[in-house]
Amino acid sequence: MELADTDETRAKGLMFRSSMPRFSGMLFVYPKPTWARFWMKNTLIPLDMIFMDPAGIVRGVHHNAIPHDRTSIDGGRNILSVLEINGGMARKLGITEGSLARHPALGPEAVWPCD
């Protein structure tokens, strides 16, 4: 999993990549909870976007975002991190609203913190 935790890495994201290994992705982490909105401009592969609150609880999943689409994908407010994975993987892995995430970037306040 790649980490996008700076303005520059979040702005570039997964743009211009023609493929991504099956169990790979990018975790976008913001310095504070935000209103997360994404689009697929310059993104060449379909992606699932998993929107998580500061506790690491999945608040929404956008399945199979369409490559090159400029339509805004609204992940909601109070989002601290967004996980982008290959399109279709969220369903295959059983990731749904209410699922829990675990990553050091979520910190000790996460409902399932890393020890």
C-alpha positions in Angstrom: 0.0 0.0 0.0 1.4 3.4 -1.0 0.8 6.3 1.3 -0.3 9.7 0.0 0.0 12.0 3.0 1.3 15.3 1.5 -0.5 17.8 -0.7 1.7 16.7 -3.7 1.2 12.9 -3.3 -2.6 13.4 -2.7 -2.9 15.6 -5.8 -1.2 13.0 -8.1 -2.7 9.9 -6.5 -2.9 7.0 -9.0 -3.1 9.1 -12.1 -1.3 8.0 -15.3 -0.9 4.4 -14.1 -1.9 1.8 -16.7 -2.2 -1.0 -14.1 -1.8 -1.9 -10.5 -1.1 -5.2 -8.8 -4.2 -7.0 -7.5 -3.7 -6.4 -3.7 -2.1 -2.9 -4.0 -3.5 0.5 -3.6 -3.0 4.0 -2.2 -4.1 5.3 1.2 -4.8 9.0 1.2 -4.4 10.5 4.7 -5.3 14.1 5.5 -3.9 16.2 8.4 -7.4 16.6 9.8 -10.9 15.4 8.9 -12.1 16.9 5.6 -14.8 16.8 3.0 -13.4 14.2 0.7 -14.2 14.7 -3.0 -12.3 12.9 -5.8 -12.5 12.6 -9.6 -10.9 10.3 -12.1 -9.2 12.8 -14.5 -6.0 11.3 -15.8 -6.7 8.0 -14.0 -6.4 5.1 -16.4 -7.8 2.2 -14.4 -11.1 1.7 -12.6 -10.9 2.2 -8.8 -12.9 1.5 -5.7 -12.7 4.4 -3.2 -13.2 3.6 0.5 -13.9 6.7 2.6 -13.0 6.4 6.3 -13.6 8.6 9.3 -10.9 9.5 12.0 -11.7 6.3 13.9 -11.0 4.1 10.8 -14.7 3.3 10.2 -15.7 3.0 6.6 -18.3 5.6 6.0 -18.8 4.9 2.3 -17.5 2.9 -0.7 -17.6 4.1 -4.3 -17.3 1.1 -6.5 -15.6 1.0 -9.9 -15.0 4.7 -10.5 -14.8 5.3 -14.3 -11.4 6.1 -15.8 -11.0 9.7 -17.0 -14.4 10.7 -15.6 -14.4 14.3 -14.3 -17.6 13.9 -12.3 -17.0 14.6 -8.6 -17.2 11.6 -6.3 -18.4 12.8 -2.9 -17.0 10.7 -0.1 -18.7 12.9 2.6 -17.5 15.1 5.4 -15.4 14.1 8.5 -13.2 11.8 6.3 -9.6 11.4 7.5 -8.5 8.8 5.0 -9.4 7.3 1.6 -8.2 4.0 0.3 -8.1 3.5 -3.5 -7.9 -0.1 -4.7 -8.5 -1.8 -8.0 -12.1 -1.6 -9.1 -14.2 -4.6 -7.9 -11.8 -5.4 -5.0 -14.0 -3.9 -2.2 -16.8 -6.3 -3.0 -14.4 -9.2 -3.3 -12.8 -8.4 0.0 -16.2 -7.7 1.7 -15.4 -4.1 2.5 -18.6 -2.2 3.2 -19.9 0.8 5.2 -19.1 0.0 8.8 -16.0 -2.0 8.1 -13.0 -1.2 10.2 -9.5 -0.2 9.0 -6.2 -0.5 10.7 -3.1 1.6 9.8 -0.6 3.5 11.9 -1.7 6.8 10.2 -5.1 6.4 12.0 -3.3 6.8 15.4 -4.2 5.5 18.8 -7.8 6.8 18.7 -8.8 4.3 15.9 -11.3 1.7 16.9 -8.8 -0.9 15.7 -5.4 0.8 16.3 -2.0 -0.7 15.3 -0.1 -1.7 18.4 
